[in-house]
Amino acid sequence: MPGCGACTLSGANSPQPLRRANGVFAWLLSLALMLCTGAALAQFDKSPWPAKTPTPKLDVADLQGKVWSHADWLDKTVVLNFWATWCAPCKEELPTLQTLHDISDHRTLVLSVNVREPAPRVARYVQATGLAFPVLLDPKGDLAKRWGVTVFPTTVLIGPDGQARWRVMGDVDWSGHEAQTWLTQLAHAPRP
C-alpha cells in the first residue's frame, strides 16, 4: 500500500527475500521515474468507504482549542486527512491541501488530523510551513484507529450528508484536476 514506509508489491504469503527484492525494485523504479520527470509521482489507492460501516464520530480539538464535531461539516464536502510530521509523503501532500483550502468555496472543508505527536511539535511544523487549515490533534492515535487509518497519509472524503464515502491511502495532489473531479462528484452525489 502507498504511504510512509515500504510499499508491498507482493502478497503477504510471499517469501521474505522475494518481498524485499520487490520492494527494492519498486524503490529503484520510483527513484528513476522521479529523476526522469523531475518530480515525485503521487501514489494512492482510492477505495469506497466500507458499506454498512457508519461514519465514526468526531469530537476532537484543533491546535487553537476549537472542538470539531459532525455539526461543523453538515452540508459540506469534507476532506479529512490523517498525517504525521515524520511522514515524507505527508509533507509532500500538505501544501496541496493548503492550496485546496485556499481555492475552495464555503461548501468544502479541509480538516487534517495529526496522529501521535505532541502538540508543540505539530504547532512548530504548522507555523514553519504556513498551514492555515484546521489541524486536529490525535496524540494517542485513538481517532485514527476509529477511522481505520493504518497508512499515512490517509484521507477520508465525506459527503454533504455527513457520511464517509471514500478512503484514499497515499499522497494525492489535492489541487489537481483528478481530486477536483472527485470533490465535485461527491458534492453532487445523491444522498442514500
ChimeraX attribute file (.defattr): number of C-alpha atoms within 10 A of each C-alpha:
attribute: neighborCount
match mode: 1-to-1
recipient: residues
	/A:1	16
	/A:2	21
	/A:3	23
	/A:4	18
	/A:5	12
	/A:6	13
	/A:7	16
	/A:8	14
	/A:9	16
	/A:10	14
	/A:11	8
	/A:12	9
	/A:13	7
	/A:14	10
	/A:15	10
	/A:16	10
	/A:17	9
	/A:18	12
	/A:19	18
	/A:20	16
	/A:21	13
	/A:22	16
	/A:23	17
	/A:24	14
	/A:25	13
	/A:26	16
	/A:27	14
	/A:28	12
	/A:29	12
	/A:30	14
	/A:31	15
	/A:32	12
	/A:33	14
	/A:34	13
	/A:35	11
	/A:36	10
	/A:37	10
	/A:38	9
	/A:39	10
	/A:40	14
	/A:41	14
	/A:42	14
	/A:43	16
	/A:44	17
	/A:45	14
	/A:46	14
	/A:47	12
	/A:48	12
	/A:49	18
	/A:50	12
	/A:51	8
	/A:52	6
	/A:53	9
	/A:54	11
	/A:55	16
	/A:56	13
	/A:57	11
	/A:58	15
	/A:59	12
	/A:60	15
	/A:61	17
	/A:62	18
	/A:63	16
	/A:64	10
	/A:65	10
	/A:66	11
	/A:67	13
	/A:68	16
	/A:69	13
	/A:70	14
	/A:71	10
	/A:72	12
	/A:73	20
	/A:74	16
	/A:75	14
	/A:76	20
	/A:77	25
	/A:78	25
	/A:79	23
	/A:80	18
	/A:81	25
	/A:82	27
	/A:83	28
	/A:84	19
	/A:85	16
	/A:86	11
	/A:87	14
	/A:88	16
	/A:89	23
	/A:90	22
	/A:91	16
	/A:92	16
	/A:93	20
	/A:94	21
	/A:95	17
	/A:96	17
	/A:97	23
	/A:98	19
	/A:99	17
	/A:100	22
	/A:101	22
	/A:102	13
	/A:103	11
	/A:104	14
	/A:105	10
	/A:106	9
	/A:107	13
	/A:108	22
	/A:109	20
	/A:110	22
	/A:111	20
	/A:112	22
	/A:113	25
	/A:114	24
	/A:115	23
	/A:116	18
	/A:117	17
	/A:118	13
	/A:119	16
	/A:120	10
	/A:121	10
	/A:122	20
	/A:123	15
	/A:124	11
	/A:125	13
	/A:126	17
	/A:127	10
	/A:128	9
	/A:129	13
	/A:130	11
	/A:131	17
	/A:132	14
	/A:133	17
	/A:134	19
	/A:135	22
	/A:136	26
	/A:137	23
	/A:138	21
	/A:139	15
	/A:140	12
	/A:141	15
	/A:142	13
	/A:143	22
	/A:144	20
	/A:145	12
	/A:146	12
	/A:147	18
	/A:148	12
	/A:149	20
	/A:150	13
	/A:151	18
	/A:152	25
	/A:153	29
	/A:154	28
	/A:155	25
	/A:156	22
	/A:157	23
	/A:158	26
	/A:159	26
	/A:160	21
	/A:161	17
	/A:162	19
	/A:163	20
	/A:164	24
	/A:165	16
	/A:166	19
	/A:167	23
	/A:168	22
	/A:169	24
	/A:170	22
	/A:171	26
	/A:172	26
	/A:173	20
	/A:174	21
	/A:175	19
	/A:176	12
	/A:177	10
	/A:178	11
	/A:179	14
	/A:180	15
	/A:181	11
	/A:182	13
	/A:183	20
	/A:184	12
	/A:185	12
	/A:186	20
	/A:187	20
	/A:188	11
	/A:189	12
	/A:190	10
	/A:191	11
	/A:192	5
